[in-house]
């Protein structure tokens, strides 16, 4: 029975993958643009869930986006450094800043909502630094990347289809990393730490090392995702990338779909971006901000009644009905879903 279900799932996955490959050649440019946004922000939300699924909640990933994107953009605009190199440098800087501060938080026992507030302060610090050094960063006006025409090695392409496949590949990469973490010693160690940190420490699990490792992985891939987004849009703005709203937006996307599941961030991101585009296209300026209010209400309802998110709740219900679970690891907390 399980083998049949696995083969059926693989067949469906293969058909979906084939469809995704041919979509940019069939759809209008507007829909290609929407898919690119969904892929990029789903990947970023997935990277955020690397930490959150183990109870390490960050509200400061806007700081990671800001460091990664502005580092890459300033290196390119001022020194001609290719974004392919700049994104790696930006990702390393993001690790040094975010995971570095995280290390000291974990070292001195800053956990739970105290850690979340600390990350929120970090994004405010990065935002204020962008504003203060406005002669370089553009401040509240944002920053426009230098246009060099069609040069793939400088991450500038003639067609949106190129960014479609780059964004799709990056999404699959973040999902692959999610699965690798799930099957590694990190998963078992972090699950034990989340369940009872004192007990985990007593049996020799290096808590600080594992937490810092997960934070570093999350920071790096979040920064890379931000660079892909800015290269696609060709502009940077602190309110979009480095603000508290940006940080909360990433968390909301993952929570809405289910931050404990592989596909949850993708589901949540698709719903949120779809809702935002619906209000923007159908109602224009008459209902500006209503999309934010709408999914804010949805988040409140989900937290109260569906804490595992939409994908997590539906997946668990289907698994229970069939008598099997998609996740081989036992749940250590009643609030988690498969």
C-alpha angles and dihedrals in degrees: 000000000000091000090053092049091049092051091047091051092048091051091051091047091051092051092048091049091052090049091051090053095055098037098089090057093052105039131075116258092256092061092045087055091052092050091050091053092047093050095048097045092042089056091049091048089049090052089050090053091058085080102027096055088065094048096262097127117194124194092174107070088118085074089056091049091048095050094045098044099041092045091053094043096048092047090051098043097043105030105019094241110164114250088232087067095032093057091057091049090046090049091051091049089050090053092048092050104036102029089038092059088040090057092058091045091053092041092057098038101257101157142147118015090351089063091045091054090047091055090048089057090052093058090049090052092052091046092052091047090054089052094045095051092047092143087070104024100038091239116220091350091065130221130277120211118235111259115227099170121242108349115142093192087059091048095249118125138181097229134044088226090078092058089044091061093040091052092045092049091049091051091052089048092055090047089050091052089049089055092046090053089048091056097040136086087258091070094051093044095046092046089054091046092051093047095050119347095189092052091047091052091048092059093050104262108153097232098182093049095051095044092048091048093054091046091051093050091048092048094050097051092042090054091048090051091051091052092051089051094050093045088053095047093036090216137082126207124178093219091058099040111019108031134100088252090057091051094048091045091059091049093046092053093054095042093049094056097033123277093210094062133072096236098033098096090049092051093047094046092049091052095047097045090044091052093048093049092047092056092042097049102034101036101022116189095345094082102029110160095018092106089059091048091047097053089040088061090045090052091052091051092047094049090052102039106015108031091164092061129240097292093040094050095045093044093050092048092052092045092050091049092052092043097241139086128228092215115072093200118087117244112252093189131044092225095064127095135200 
